[in-house]
Amino acid sequence: MESGETDEAAVTREVAEETGLSVTVGRLVGRVERPAPNGVFLIFDYECQVTSGVLRAGDDASDVAWADSATLATLPTTDGLVEALSEWNCLPRA
């Protein structure tokens, strides 16, 4: 987040930068902590509705795709991601 930025503004900006999509930010669905070089990253995950744009990978990713639950099950994921999404009832539909 940038100084003085709200969660909603940060999510909107980051999603646009990383995916090319414009979104309307919804409710907070969960939060996780991940180790960081000098402490811990606190990551807050929000429900979002795409309003416009074309899905594309940001400059720090080699690819991007929409994935249903069967496809997600075949992809490498960060440890704990699928479990968190399941707990938050946010796994993709079949």
N, C-alpha and C positions, 0 to 999 in steps of 0.2 A: 504494500500500500504506500501511496505517496503521502507526504505530510498534509494533514487536514482533510484527507479524502475519506468519504463515508464508505462503508462496506458496499453499498449498492453501486456507487460510482466506480470503486475498484473492480468489482465483478464485471460491470459493463465494459470498462476499459480493457481489462485482461482478456475477456472472452473475444472482444474485437481484435486485439493484437495477436492472440494465439490461434484463432480459428477463422477470422474474417466474418464472423457472424455478429449481428446486432441482436440483443436480447432484452427482454423485460425480466427484471430480477424478482423472484418470488420469495418464498419463505426459506428460512435457514433449515436445512435437513439434518445437519450433523457437523461434528468437528473432530479433527484428529490432530495428534502431535507427532512430529517427525524430528529425528535428530538433525541438528544443524552444526556447522563448524564451531560456533561459539555459543551453543545453547540448544534451544528447541524452536522449530517452526510451528506455529499454531495455524492450522488450515481450517477455514470455515467454508463449508459447502452449501451452496444455495440452489434451489430449484430455479430454472430459467426457462422462458419461452422464447424461441427464436422468432424474431419479427422480420428480419431481412438478411441478405448477404448470401455468399456462396462459400461453403465449407472448404477451407484450405489449411494446410499445415503452416504453423508459424515458423519463425526463423530458428527455433530450437528443436524442431521435430522433422523427421524425415517423411512422415506420412500421417494421414488422418482419415478416419472413416466413421460412418454411423454403423453401429454393431448391435445386432439382436442378441438375445441371451446365448444362443447356440454358438454364434461367432465369438462372443466375448470369452466363452469357455475355452476356446482354442488359442487365445492370445496370451502372450506373457504380460503379467500385470505386477504392479508394485505389491509387495507383501501387505496383506490386510485390506486391499482395496475391495475385493469381491465381498469379503465378510462385512465390511462397513456398509457397502451399498445394500447388502441384504438386510442388515440390521435396520437401516433407515428406510427400507421398502422402496429402494430406488434402482433396483436392477432393471436392465432393459427387458421389454416384453419379448416373447418368442416371435 
